[in-house]
């Protein structure tokens, strides 16, 4: 039930035909959909595992069917430690109905404004959701941040949410559970 329109690009890792980005002929990678979607548009993700990192640098909505059905697992090291979903240097980003999981920071928000709604950030490494920078505003709504694992090299970290260097984070009707070292860690936030 994700609204379709001219500014909506589809993603489906199991699609086997000619990719045009529509929901009927979606891209097989999130990266291709993000490259094609205009600012202010929407990337609609079909159920499946997306073994790729997600980097968002323009206002848009990234929406999946349900976090139990849409999982993002890949990582990028462009921001230092491995990161699964990165939102940087933009405002007006909505991430809804997806799950981030794997060997990296679940969601990194760097000098950006983002809302995480009905998301699950589970079994990430070091930090579930990291908000960094004075221009960063993160709203976490009706979401789960759980089971964040420590850094493998020294068993430190394992924070559910980090708010650092002037970042502002709001958590509403959400759960933080079984994170290794802390549910919320704030420093100069």
Backbone bond lengths (Angstrom), bond angles and torsions (degrees), N, CA, C in turn:
res aa  C-N    CA-C-N  psi(-1)  N-CA   C-N-CA  omega(-1)  CA-C   N-CA-C  phi
1 X - - - 1.451 - - 1.528 112.02 -
2 X 1.304 117.93 35.16 1.458 121.42 176.70 1.516 107.44 -89.94
3 X 1.328 115.84 124.67 1.464 120.43 -177.39 1.524 111.00 -58.73
4 X 1.314 114.90 137.15 1.459 121.41 178.32 1.527 108.06 -102.54
5 X 1.285 116.58 157.23 1.456 121.10 178.10 1.512 109.71 -179.81
6 X 1.319 117.56 177.36 1.466 120.50 -176.65 1.529 113.68 -64.13
7 X 1.334 118.03 -22.99 1.464 119.32 179.75 1.533 111.61 -102.09
8 X 1.349 117.29 18.93 1.464 121.94 177.03 1.520 109.48 -106.78
9 X 1.319 115.88 126.75 1.456 122.25 174.53 1.517 107.71 -109.34
10 X 1.326 116.98 139.04 1.450 121.29 179.76 1.517 111.95 -98.45
11 X 1.338 115.15 152.20 1.454 121.94 174.87 1.512 109.54 -134.56
12 X 1.333 116.59 134.47 1.464 121.60 178.60 1.523 107.85 -155.64
13 X 1.352 118.13 108.72 1.463 120.14 -175.79 1.524 113.90 -65.49
14 X 1.324 118.10 -15.81 1.467 120.04 -177.96 1.524 112.88 -98.91
15 X 1.335 118.25 0.53 1.466 120.54 -178.30 1.526 110.04 -66.91
16 X 1.326 116.57 140.26 1.457 120.02 -175.61 1.512 115.53 -121.41
17 X 1.310 119.22 10.46 1.460 120.52 -177.67 1.515 112.43 -106.81
18 X 1.338 114.68 -162.30 1.458 121.29 177.51 1.532 108.60 -72.07
19 X 1.313 117.25 124.69 1.455 122.88 -175.22 1.521 111.22 -87.82
20 X 1.330 115.99 122.53 1.462 121.07 175.19 1.527 111.66 -119.07
21 X 1.331 116.65 -10.99 1.454 120.84 179.81 1.511 114.27 95.28
22 X 1.320 117.89 -8.27 1.457 119.71 176.30 1.524 108.70 -74.33
23 X 1.332 116.53 167.73 1.450 118.17 177.06 1.524 111.20 -68.60
24 X 1.331 117.78 -25.66 1.472 120.99 177.42 1.529 111.69 -77.11
25 X 1.329 117.79 -28.68 1.470 122.78 180.00 1.534 108.27 -136.65
26 X 1.345 116.69 68.09 1.469 120.91 -171.79 1.522 113.39 -72.57
27 X 1.334 113.76 162.61 1.459 120.08 170.00 1.528 108.01 -70.77
28 X 1.326 116.75 151.06 1.465 119.56 178.57 1.526 112.40 -89.17
29 X 1.325 117.34 -8.00 1.465 120.33 176.79 1.522 110.24 -125.78
30 X 1.318 115.07 149.99 1.460 120.28 175.32 1.524 109.26 -67.54
31 X 1.323 117.49 -36.97 1.467 121.28 -179.10 1.529 111.08 -57.56
32 X 1.320 117.60 -42.94 1.468 120.67 179.09 1.526 110.68 -65.13
33 X 1.331 116.69 -40.94 1.466 120.24 178.86 1.526 110.78 -66.00
34 X 1.339 117.66 -41.04 1.460 120.83 178.90 1.521 111.59 -64.98
35 X 1.319 116.95 -36.55 1.459 120.46 178.84 1.529 111.34 -67.17
36 X 1.318 117.18 -32.27 1.467 121.34 -175.57 1.526 113.98 -90.21
37 X 1.322 118.13 -25.21 1.472 120.10 -174.83 1.532 110.11 -73.68
38 X 1.334 117.10 136.51 1.462 118.90 177.19 1.528 111.07 -75.89
39 X 1.320 117.00 161.08 1.467 121.04 173.75 1.515 108.69 -55.06
40 X 1.330 115.46 135.68 1.454 120.50 -178.51 1.514 113.98 84.12
41 X 1.327 117.71 -0.91 1.465 122.25 -178.71 1.513 112.30 -86.85
42 X 1.332 114.27 -167.94 1.461 121.07 -175.62 1.523 109.55 -134.18
43 X 1.333 115.31 140.16 1.461 121.94 169.82 1.518 105.88 -111.77
44 X 1.330 116.30 116.65 1.460 122.64 -178.00 1.522 108.60 -103.13
45 X 1.335 116.36 121.60 1.460 121.45 -175.13 1.515 111.67 -104.31
46 X 1.323 115.04 128.26 1.461 121.05 173.96 1.522 108.85 -75.74
47 X 1.308 116.11 165.80 1.462 121.01 177.73 1.522 109.88 -58.35
48 X 1.329 115.91 142.84 1.453 120.64 176.90 1.513 111.76 150.26
49 X 1.338 114.65 174.66 1.452 122.26 176.19 1.519 108.32 -101.03
50 X 1.324 116.09 125.50 1.457 122.55 179.00 1.520 106.88 -106.58
51 X 1.319 116.67 103.75 1.466 122.31 -176.87 1.522 109.85 -90.54
52 X 1.322 114.74 64.65 1.463 121.91 -178.92 1.519 108.29 -156.07
53 X 1.329 117.43 152.28 1.461 118.65 174.44 1.527 109.65 -76.53
54 X 1.322 115.86 160.88 1.463 121.58 176.98 1.519 107.32 -121.83
55 X 1.335 116.70 125.69 1.456 122.30 177.17 1.524 107.54 -124.00
56 X 1.335 116.26 118.41 1.462 122.16 -177.58 1.520 108.51 -113.70
57 X 1.334 115.82 124.35 1.464 120.71 -179.73 1.524 112.35 -132.46
58 X 1.344 115.94 22.78 1.463 120.41 175.06 1.518 108.34 -149.14
59 X 1.342 117.93 157.51 1.459 119.34 -179.37 1.525 111.03 -66.17
60 X 1.330 115.77 129.31 1.457 120.87 179.36 1.515 109.31 -169.70
61 X 1.326 114.86 174.30 1.461 121.43 174.27 1.524 107.57 -116.68
62 X 1.314 116.70 126.46 1.456 123.11 173.32 1.518 105.88 -108.75
63 X 1.330 117.38 113.20 1.453 120.35 -171.88 1.526 110.74 -131.80
64 X 1.325 114.48 133.88 1.460 120.74 177.16 1.516 110.40 -115.69
65 X 1.317 116.39 166.35 1.466 121.45 -179.30 1.515 111.98 -58.87
66 X 1.337 116.17 -46.36 1.460 121.57 -175.71 1.519 106.89 -171.19
67 X 1.339 119.13 141.00 1.462 118.93 -179.61 1.530 113.95 -62.10
68 X 1.319 117.84 -18.94 1.460 119.27 176.09 1.527 111.51 -79.67
69 X 1.333 116.98 -10.02 1.465 121.18 -176.65 1.521 113.87 -117.37
70 X 1.329 118.44 -16.31 1.467 122.61 -175.84 1.526 108.12 -125.10
71 X 1.332 117.24 111.47 1.462 121.94 -177.93 1.519 110.53 -121.43
72 X 1.336 115.38 130.61 1.466 122.93 175.46 1.520 106.87 -106.58
73 X 1.356 117.18 126.09 1.466 121.29 -172.50 1.531 116.16 -124.18
74 X 1.286 119.62 -24.78 1.466 120.75 -172.71 1.512 112.69 -69.17
75 X 1.344 117.94 164.43 1.464 121.14 179.62 1.521 111.64 -131.25
76 X 1.337 113.77 152.87 1.454 122.43 170.87 1.522 107.54 -120.19
77 X 1.326 117.28 149.24 1.468 121.23 175.90 1.528 110.56 -108.84
78 X 1.323 117.43 16.46 1.467 121.65 -179.77 1.527 112.78 -63.55
79 X 1.323 118.77 -17.55 1.455 122.58 -175.86 1.529 112.18 -113.10
80 X 1.326 117.44 17.42 1.462 121.74 -177.73 1.515 109.95 105.90
81 X 1.341 117.03 -104.67 1.476 118.03 178.81 1.530 110.13 -69.41
82 X 1.310 118.76 161.54 1.466 120.06 176.42 1.529 110.72 -57.61
83 X 1.336 116.28 135.99 1.465 123.17 -178.26 1.521 108.48 -132.07
84 X 1.336 116.53 135.27 1.463 121.26 -179.85 1.526 110.69 -86.14
85 X 1.333 117.69 -53.14 1.471 122.46 177.44 1.526 107.55 -123.24
86 X 1.337 117.09 124.81 1.458 122.03 178.10 1.525 109.26 -122.49
87 X 1.325 115.27 132.63 1.463 121.63 173.45 1.518 105.23 -123.29
88 X 1.330 116.73 122.43 1.450 118.15 -175.48 1.530 112.37 -143.32
89 X 1.330 114.22 144.63 1.455 123.54 171.26 1.530 113.49 53.59
90 X 1.335 116.99 43.50 1.466 120.66 176.96 1.520 109.16 -155.34
91 X 1.310 116.57 170.48 1.470 122.61 175.82 1.518 107.77 -131.22
92 X 1.327 115.79 166.42 1.460 119.68 175.30 1.512 114.58 76.01
93 X 1.330 117.40 35.70 1.466 121.07 179.38 1.525 109.15 -105.06
94 X 1.320 115.74 133.10 1.467 122.94 174.89 1.525 107.23 -121.83
95 X 1.323 116.52 126.07 1.465 121.98 172.93 1.522 105.39 -116.37
96 X 1.327 116.52 121.38 1.466 120.21 -172.08 1.525 110.64 -139.60
97 X 1.333 115.64 136.95 1.460 121.22 170.74 1.510 115.94 70.58
98 X 1.358 117.63 30.63 1.458 120.76 178.05 1.529 110.02 -127.42
99 X 1.316 114.79 163.71 1.464 122.43 176.52 1.519 107.82 -119.60
100 X 1.324 116.04 133.57 1.454 123.09 174.42 1.521 106.83 -111.06
101 X 1.326 116.69 127.90 1.455 119.27 -176.92 1.515 109.65 -155.70
102 X 1.336 116.37 138.15 1.452 119.02 175.22 1.500 112.96 145.10
103 X 1.319 115.74 -171.56 1.460 123.60 -173.19 1.524 111.49 -82.60
104 X 1.317 116.08 70.38 1.450 121.47 177.87 1.516 109.60 -178.85
105 X 1.333 116.52 172.69 1.455 121.48 173.54 1.523 106.66 -60.78
106 X 1.334 117.32 129.80 1.461 120.62 -175.29 1.514 113.35 -62.37
107 X 1.339 116.35 -54.28 1.465 122.41 178.63 1.520 107.40 -140.22
108 X 1.328 117.17 124.45 1.459 123.11 174.86 1.519 107.77 -111.10
109 X 1.338 116.16 125.16 1.460 121.19 175.69 1.520 106.50 -116.72
110 X 1.324 116.41 116.79 1.455 123.04 -173.59 1.519 109.28 -123.87
111 X 1.336 116.25 111.03 1.470 121.76 -178.72 1.524 111.45 48.57
112 X 1.325 115.61 51.12 1.462 121.51 -178.27 1.523 109.35 -146.13
113 X 1.327 115.63 167.12 1.458 122.46 175.21 1.522 108.25 -118.45
114 X 1.343 115.85 123.47 1.464 119.84 -175.88 1.526 110.13 -144.95
115 X 1.325 114.95 147.75 1.459 121.56 171.06 1.518 107.72 -115.13
116 X 1.324 116.10 127.29 1.461 122.57 172.65 1.526 105.87 -103.37
117 X 1.313 116.27 116.35 1.458 120.70 -175.04 1.520 109.98 -127.31
118 X 1.340 115.78 128.40 1.463 122.46 -179.06 1.535 110.60 51.70
119 X 1.317 115.22 47.14 1.466 121.94 178.82 1.517 109.71 -111.10
120 X 1.320 115.81 160.47 1.454 122.50 172.24 1.522 107.60 -126.17
121 X 1.314 115.46 126.85 1.465 121.92 174.91 1.518 104.59 -117.35
122 X 1.337 115.64 102.72 1.459 120.53 -171.41 1.524 111.70 -130.32
123 X 1.332 114.42 142.23 1.462 121.89 174.86 1.526 112.16 55.99
124 X 1.345 116.70 36.45 1.457 121.15 172.58 1.525 107.60 -80.16
125 X 1.328 116.63 173.08 1.451 121.49 178.85 1.524 109.68 -115.23
126 X 1.292 117.79 135.60 1.463 128.36 179.07 1.525 112.54 78.29
127 X 1.351 117.50 -62.37 1.463 121.17 -177.28 1.520 109.45 -142.37
128 X 1.334 116.90 136.19 1.455 120.54 175.30 1.517 110.78 -72.26
129 X 1.345 117.01 -61.64 1.464 123.15 177.29 1.516 107.61 -124.98
130 X 1.330 117.74 120.14 1.461 122.96 179.02 1.520 108.84 -112.46
131 X 1.338 116.60 119.67 1.459 123.27 176.83 1.521 107.21 -109.86
132 X 1.336 116.97 119.60 1.462 120.86 -172.41 1.521 110.11 -133.66
133 X 1.336 116.30 129.17 1.457 121.34 173.07 1.509 113.55 110.78
134 X 1.337 115.53 146.80 1.463 121.66 -176.51 1.520 112.62 -64.12
135 X 1.303 118.77 -24.45 1.469 121.62 179.32 1.528 112.30 -88.53
136 X 1.323 117.57 3.66 1.468 121.66 -174.57 1.523 111.26 -90.65
137 X 1.338 114.10 129.17 1.462 122.21 174.80 1.525 106.67 -132.31
138 X 1.331 116.46 121.66 1.461 121.25 -178.97 1.525 108.85 -124.74
139 X 1.328 115.89 130.39 1.459 121.68 171.93 1.523 107.21 -113.92
140 X 1.323 116.19 124.42 1.462 121.84 178.03 1.526 106.25 -112.12
141 X 1.335 116.13 114.49 1.462 121.04 -172.80 1.524 110.53 -125.68
142 X 1.326 116.38 130.94 1.468 122.39 174.62 1.531 110.99 49.38
143 X 1.315 115.95 47.02 1.462 121.74 -174.68 1.522 110.84 -127.81
144 X 1.327 114.73 171.16 1.455 123.01 179.53 1.522 109.07 -127.07
145 X 1.333 116.15 129.01 1.465 122.09 171.89 1.524 105.33 -122.23
146 X 1.325 116.82 109.31 1.463 119.40 -169.85 1.525 112.24 -144.10
147 X 1.323 113.84 148.44 1.456 121.20 170.66 1.511 114.75 66.98
148 X 1.350 117.85 29.53 1.461 119.21 178.92 1.521 109.22 -65.04
149 X 1.308 115.76 127.88 1.470 122.90 -174.53 1.524 111.01 -91.47
150 X 1.328 118.04 155.61 1.462 120.51 178.17 1.523 111.87 -74.76
151 X 1.318 113.81 166.71 1.471 120.97 173.68 1.524 107.29 -62.89
152 X 1.326 119.27 126.94 1.466 121.22 -175.77 1.530 114.30 -60.33
153 X 1.332 117.56 -32.85 1.459 120.04 -174.14 1.523 113.58 -68.74
154 X 1.349 117.93 -33.14 1.467 118.45 -176.28 1.536 114.01 -140.94
155 X 1.305 116.92 9.16 1.475 122.53 178.07 1.524 113.73 60.33
156 X 1.354 117.75 25.41 1.464 120.66 175.87 1.526 109.67 -97.14
157 X 1.276 116.07 172.17 1.462 125.63 -177.57 1.533 110.33 67.19
158 X 1.314 117.41 -143.89 1.451 120.81 -169.83 1.522 109.75 87.52
159 X 1.349 115.96 41.63 1.458 122.60 179.50 1.524 110.12 -88.78
160 X 1.327 116.46 140.57 1.461 119.83 174.54 1.517 111.01 -68.46
161 X 1.334 116.59 -54.35 1.466 122.80 179.84 1.519 108.51 -133.34
162 X 1.332 116.85 131.99 1.464 123.06 171.15 1.519 107.93 -112.93
163 X 1.335 117.15 132.52 1.463 123.28 172.64 1.521 106.33 -122.71
164 X 1.330 116.87 113.53 1.460 121.70 -169.82 1.525 112.31 -132.56
165 X 1.333 115.92 152.64 1.460 123.72 169.44 1.523 113.90 55.07
166 X 1.340 116.53 44.70 1.458 120.44 175.72 1.515 115.21 91.44
167 X 1.312 118.41 0.33 1.473 121.53 179.97 1.522 110.20 -66.50
168 X 1.340 115.84 149.43 1.460 122.17 176.23 1.517 108.20 -116.50
169 X 1.329 116.34 128.85 1.461 122.00 -178.52 1.527 108.74 -129.27
170 X 1.325 115.85 133.12 1.453 122.42 174.22 1.521 107.93 -119.69
171 X 1.329 116.21 132.68 1.464 121.41 179.26 1.525 107.23 -120.22
172 X 1.335 116.81 122.87 1.454 122.37 -176.86 1.527 109.59 -128.28
173 X 1.316 116.98 128.37 1.468 122.94 173.65 1.524 111.93 47.41
174 X 1.322 115.67 46.60 1.464 121.93 -177.05 1.523 109.62 -128.37
175 X 1.321 116.47 165.70 1.459 121.21 -179.22 1.520 110.16 -122.64
176 X 1.330 114.54 138.17 1.464 122.81 171.60 1.514 105.20 -118.36
177 X 1.327 116.63 121.89 1.462 118.86 -172.61 1.520 111.62 -143.31
178 X 1.323 115.61 136.94 1.465 123.67 170.41 1.523 113.93 54.53
179 X 1.347 116.47 36.97 1.460 120.18 173.64 1.530 107.28 -83.71
180 X 1.321 117.40 140.69 1.471 122.88 -167.44 1.528 114.31 -55.83
181 X 1.331 118.41 -55.83 1.456 120.52 -171.29 1.529 113.72 -107.51
182 X 1.334 118.17 -34.64 1.459 120.76 -178.08 1.518 110.79 -159.45
183 X 1.315 116.19 148.07 1.462 120.20 173.18 1.505 110.22 -74.25
184 X 1.359 116.54 -50.68 1.473 122.37 178.26 1.515 108.24 -131.86
185 X 1.323 116.05 134.18 1.451 123.01 176.92 1.522 106.54 -125.30
186 X 1.334 117.65 121.09 1.457 121.14 -179.14 1.515 110.30 -125.33
187 X 1.328 116.58 134.50 1.466 122.64 177.81 1.523 107.76 -143.55
188 X 1.319 116.04 118.96 1.470 121.61 -176.46 1.527 110.62 53.11
189 X 1.337 117.05 37.34 1.470 120.99 -176.70 1.508 109.60 -105.46
